[in-house]
Amino acid sequence: MRLVFAGTPETALPSLRALIDSPRHEVVAVLTRPDARAGRGRSLQPSPVAELAREAGIEVLRPAKVGDPDFLAQLAALEPDCCPVVAYGALLPQAALDIPRHGWINLHFSLLPAWRGAAPVQHAVLHGDEITGAATFQIVKELDAGPVYGVVTEEIKATDTSGELLARLAISGAGLLAATLDGVEDGTLEARPQPLEGVSVAPKLTVEDAQVDWSAPAMRVDRLVRACTPNPGPWTTFRDQRVKLGPVRPVASAERLAPGELSVEKNTVRVGTGTHPVELGEVQPQGKRLMTAGEWARGVRVTAEDRLV
């Protein structure tokens, strides 16, 4: 099939590579978000998908709005049979959905109808799910509600961050997407409606959402930190300055500490929660480099009165 691939971040790269390498399909163009400012110099940078497409000699489309008439005409002129989507990052109007004869097929990183929305992997970790996965489905106007072609499952490990889990799903999901397109092309695969029960929504997690509440149970603190790693980045405050946090480790056998209270022993730093303490891993004070919790505690000289807030 002739494909126009839509995607933006690194998460989409395994799928794009799989389709470029597929002997059954031709990626005639990629659709990605416009260049964005990044880095210390805040210069305009192409998306990871745009970079890979450029290396492969594939045309790159970067419309500010997918509903722009000029872009719709450009898309129609490419005559795509199907438009596979992985983390494109913008809503698709019906006028665009109607162009390819097999529609737009999305790779979504949850077991639909669970965790529809922008942050399915983060919410799966945050809510303590034991199993998640990826699904391919036909895009319709309603958010992530289209009929499903296929799924793969993935165990969520006790120490998984959302970044680690998403990296695994991006690889297994790439194989699922390629197999889905193969089945659509030869007519052996039929999409089935999602169940009406079990729908949950996964809105984007904000920086405000990523602040640790030390009065919460240790399990909740652990899940929040892992869910927000690497984005939007878990954090707390110490002496009125923000400190970024790496993954923590609940320590049920440790002494009880008040929420936010610190206990420092050699290279070990523990923090009190609403239940038992957690042990800090790496931290990054405001304006400083990433360091171990022990290095940080020695540098700031933690006192008995200090608290994380």
Phi and psi in degrees as a GROMACS rama.xvg file:
@    title "Ramachandran Plot"
@    xaxis  label "Phi"
@    yaxis  label "Psi"
@TYPE xy
-81.9213  123.625  ARG-2
-119.011  141.137  LEU-3
-113.693  111.23  VAL-4
-88.0392  131.051  PHE-5
-113.22  122.051  ALA-6
-173.973  166.042  GLY-7
-134.425  -57.2929  THR-8
-85.125  -178.867  PRO-9
-59.7941  -29.6513  GLU-10
-54.9152  -30.1609  THR-11
-82.8558  -12.7594  ALA-12
-63.8948  -43.7383  LEU-13
-57.5988  -38.2857  PRO-14
-67.711  -43.9059  SER-15
-63.4882  -42.1013  LEU-16
-61.6239  -42.1547  ARG-17
-62.3074  -38.2635  ALA-18
-77.2784  -33.849  LEU-19
-62.8954  -38.9907  ILE-20
-81.1024  -11.4949  ASP-21
-68.6646  130.533  SER-22
-75.2232  -10.2349  PRO-23
-97.1447  -13.1222  ARG-24
-132.588  156.448  HIS-25
-124.49  118.332  GLU-26
-84.1219  104.144  VAL-27
-86.9486  -18.5726  VAL-28
-167.011  161.365  ALA-29
-120.598  146.025  VAL-30
-110.238  125.205  LEU-31
-144.457  168.198  THR-32
-71.7473  152.339  ARG-33
-58.0373  155.969  PRO-34
-52.1345  142.39  ASP-35
-125.373  154.206  ALA-36
-76.6789  135  ARG-37
-153.821  165.063  ALA-38
80.6374  175.538  GLY-39
-63.5747  -35.9288  ARG-40
-81.584  -5.99706  GLY-41
54.2562  37.4814  ARG-42
-83.7923  157.817  SER-43
-69.5358  129.573  LEU-44
-126.289  137.058  GLN-45
-70.7306  156.104  PRO-46
-69.3456  158.83  SER-47
-54.8582  -38.3199  PRO-48
-65.3044  -40.977  VAL-49
-62.7337  -39.4273  ALA-50
-63.7237  -46.2027  GLU-51
-64.8752  -40.693  LEU-52
-62.3788  -41.5023  ALA-53
-61.5795  -43.9274  ARG-54
-62.0487  -32.0422  GLU-55
-89.4753  -0.783288  ALA-56
72.9381  30.9023  GLY-57
-103.392  139.557  ILE-58
-61.656  138.747  GLU-59
-113.789  127.158  VAL-60
-109.298  127.835  LEU-61
-130.204  58.3362  ARG-62
-68.6779  143.848  PRO-63
-67.3688  -35.0303  ALA-64
-135.213  129.809  LYS-65
-67.8681  -24.0592  VAL-66
-83.3556  1.221  GLY-67
-62.0708  129.871  ASP-68
-57.1389  -36.7045  PRO-69
-64.3286  -40.6384  ASP-70
-67.6077  -42.7497  PHE-71
-60.0395  -38.0143  LEU-72
-67.116  -39.665  ALA-73
-63.5988  -42.4493  GLN-74
-64.3876  -44.7598  LEU-75
-61.6382  -36.8311  ALA-76
-65.5809  -25.6755  ALA-77
-74.8185  -15.6763  LEU-78
51.428  53.5663  GLU-79
-71.0948  142.491  PRO-80
-78.8047  -31.7293  ASP-81
-157.004  152.419  CYS-82
-122.092  98.2638  CYS-83
-73.5999  143.949  PRO-84
-129.592  132.416  VAL-85
-139.343  105.482  VAL-86
54.0213  50.5645  ALA-87
-68.1886  -47.713  TYR-88
102.098  15.6661  GLY-89
-151.657  152.712  ALA-90
-73.133  147.464  LEU-91
-109.175  121.067  LEU-92
-72.3786  160.125  PRO-93
-59.5699  -34.134  GLN-94
-60.1143  -34.1833  ALA-95
-77.6006  -39.7915  ALA-96
-61.5756  -28.1179  LEU-97
-80.3669  -10.2742  ASP-98
-73.7794  -56.3086  ILE-99
-73.0178  142.8  PRO-100
-68.8672  -25.7936  ARG-101
-101.851  11.4021  HIS-102
72.5585  -161.117  GLY-103
-112.041  126.518  TRP-104
-113.023  119.881  ILE-105
-100.714  138.738  ASN-106
-97.6055  113.561  LEU-107
-115.95  138.54  HIS-108
-93.2714  61.5026  PHE-109
-159.816  171.476  SER-110
-94.3717  87.9527  LEU-111
-57.1512  142.175  LEU-112
-88.906  11.9741  PRO-113
-73.3371  139.982  ALA-114
55.4407  56.3477  TRP-115
-72.6184  140.461  ARG-116
128.158  -165.836  GLY-117
-79.6618  -23.521  ALA-118
-131.892  58.2555  ALA-119
-65.2463  -38.9645  PRO-120
-69.554  -43.0753  VAL-121
-60.7505  -41.9249  GLN-122
-71.6246  -32.4085  HIS-123
-62.5865  -42.4287  ALA-124
-69.2158  -45.4027  VAL-125
-59.8302  -36.7047  LEU-126
-94.7266  6.19176  HIS-127
75.5891  25.7029  GLY-128
-62.2599  143.232  ASP-129
-91.6014  -27.6793  GLU-130
-130.563  137.87  ILE-131
-137.235  -157.582  THR-132
169.641  -158.47  GLY-133
-137.105  152.718  ALA-134
-138.196  145.02  ALA-135
-105.304  135.054  THR-136
-148.926  159.463  PHE-137
-79.1276  125.752  GLN-138
-73.0175  131.357  ILE-139
-125.431  178.083  VAL-140
-62.715  -40.1942  LYS-141
-72.2967  141.978  GLU-142
-59.6204  117.331  LEU-143
50.7378  34.3845  ASP-144
-110.472  3.29417  ALA-145
-71.9788  167.005  GLY-146
-65.1222  145.635  PRO-147
-98.6035  135.709  VAL-148
-89.2703  -43.569  TYR-149
-166.392  165.222  GLY-150
-139.466  156.254  VAL-151
-128.599  149.977  VAL-152
-111.169  158.141  THR-153
-148.442  131.124  GLU-154
-73.4481  138.817  GLU-155
-94.2816  115.16  ILE-156
-76.3129  156.861  LYS-157
-63.2173  -22.8386  ALA-158
-108.728  5.70543  THR-159
-62.5  132.408  ASP-160
-89.057  164.705  THR-161
-64.1913  -32.7978  SER-162
-64.7071  -43.0337  GLY-163
-66.3705  -42.7651  GLU-164
-66.155  -42.0805  LEU-165
-64.5135  -36.1459  LEU-166
-62.0367  -40.4173  ALA-167
-68.5089  -41.5666  ARG-168
-66.913  -33.171  LEU-169
-62.6493  -34.9312  ALA-170
-76.7446  -50.0697  ILE-171
-67.1658  -33.9737  SER-172
-67.2645  -30.5188  GLY-173
-62.1337  -42.3827  ALA-174
-64.8417  -39.5969  GLY-175
-62.6445  -43.8434  LEU-176
-63.3296  -44.5471  LEU-177
-61.8691  -43.2594  ALA-178
-66.0463  -36.6628  ALA-179
-61.9142  -46.4624  THR-180
-65.0744  -36.1774  LEU-181
-59.8269  -45.7107  ASP-182
-68.4396  -35.2926  GLY-183
-66.1096  -41.3999  VAL-184
-63.8417  -44.2752  GLU-185
-91.9324  2.61697  ASP-186
77.7637  13.9819  GLY-187
-93.9802  -4.43879  THR-188
-120.869  131.041  LEU-189
-123.989  131.6  GLU-190
-74.6602  142.189  ALA-191
-117.186  140.502  ARG-192
-57.5843  146.69  PRO-193
-71.698  148.421  GLN-194
-60.8834  150.789  PRO-195
-78.9397  -21.5299  LEU-196
-94.0072  154.916  GLU-197
86.0229  14.1857  GLY-198
-74.4677  130.65  VAL-199
-138.026  156.155  SER-200
-118.043  139.923  VAL-201
-123.477  80.1783  ALA-202
-68.7522  160.077  PRO-203
-59.0003  136.634  LYS-204
-84.9997  129.955  LEU-205
-94.3126  171.113  THR-206
-59.7999  -37.6275  VAL-207
-64.5964  -38.1103  GLU-208
-62.9841  -25.9412  ASP-209
-86.3387  0.781813  ALA-210
-76.3998  130.582  GLN-211
-74.7531  132.563  VAL-212
-100.157  104.071  ASP-213
-71.7321  -11.3699  TRP-214
-81.8804  -8.6637  SER-215
-74.6965  160.163  ALA-216
-61.276  154.338  PRO-217
-56.2955  -39.4215  ALA-218
-60.7556  -40.5823  MET-219
-67.8154  -40.2114  ARG-220
-61.2627  -47.1403  VAL-221
-58.0382  -47.4749  ASP-222
-64.5619  -41.3984  ARG-223
-62.4523  -45.8188  LEU-224
-62.7289  -44.9223  VAL-225
-67.4095  -37.8744  ARG-226
-65.6981  -34.2408  ALA-227
-92.5469  7.33822  CYS-228
-104.351  120.249  THR-229
-91.873  -15.2165  PRO-230
-123.839  139.594  ASN-231
-80.8627  1.27883  PRO-232
97.6607  110.534  GLY-233
-68.8857  148.635  PRO-234
-155.448  164.578  TRP-235
-146.018  -177.786  THR-236
-123.119  145.607  THR-237
-137.345  121.001  PHE-238
51.4763  44.9272  ARG-239
67.0793  14.6908  ASP-240
-120.879  144.553  GLN-241
-73.7161  139.01  ARG-242
-128.111  123.202  VAL-243
-79.4427  147.826  LYS-244
-120.441  142.373  LEU-245
-91.0976  179.38  GLY-246
-54.6718  145.644  PRO-247
-110.557  171.731  VAL-248
-130.977  114.038  ARG-249
-61.4506  138.514  PRO-250
-126.929  90.0167  VAL-251
-66.6575  -26.0902  ALA-252
-87.1425  -5.18606  SER-253
-78.2438  167.085  ALA-254
-65.4443  150.912  GLU-255
-72.0592  139.329  ARG-256
-129.094  150.453  LEU-257
-67.9027  153.511  ALA-258
-52.8504  123.056  PRO-259
85.908  -10.397  GLY-260
-69.8105  142.114  GLU-261
-107.248  141.39  LEU-262
-129.638  121.185  SER-263
-116.391  124.555  VAL-264
-134.265  108.046  GLU-265
52.4371  -112.811  LYS-266
-97.4909  8.52183  ASN-267
-105.741  129.61  THR-268
-124.532  120.003  VAL-269
-113.491  151.125  ARG-270
-128.756  136.789  VAL-271
-74.6532  147.922  GLY-272
-129.558  -167.9  THR-273
-70.7782  -14.0823  GLY-274
-123.871  -113.144  THR-275
-93.3163  165.113  HIS-276
-69.4985  165.989  PRO-277
-122.08  149.215  VAL-278
-96.8338  128.511  GLU-279
-74.7488  147.151  LEU-280
-99.6175  -101.136  GLY-281
-100.319  150.518  GLU-282
-135.804  158.799  VAL-283
-137.845  100.375  GLN-284
-63.8841  158.579  PRO-285
-58.2982  124.329  GLN-286
77.5662  7.46456  GLY-287
-119.35  173.045  LYS-288
-79.7921  165.714  ARG-289
-70.3241  136.106  LEU-290
-149.144  165.874  MET-291
-70.1327  156.86  THR-292
-61.4682  -34.9464  ALA-293
-63.6003  -44.097  GLY-294
-59.6022  -44.0769  GLU-295
-62.6261  -46.4071  TRP-296
-63.4911  -39.1481  ALA-297
-66.4249  -37.7901  ARG-298
-68.5261  -39.6076  GLY-299
-89.7516  -11.3623  VAL-300
56.2734  71.0789  ARG-301
-58.2519  134.142  VAL-302
-107.972  170.42  THR-303
-64.9735  -23.5831  ALA-304
-86.1809  -14.2286  GLU-305
-69.6186  145.275  ASP-306
-139.522  151.762  ARG-307
-92.0293  136.125  LEU-308
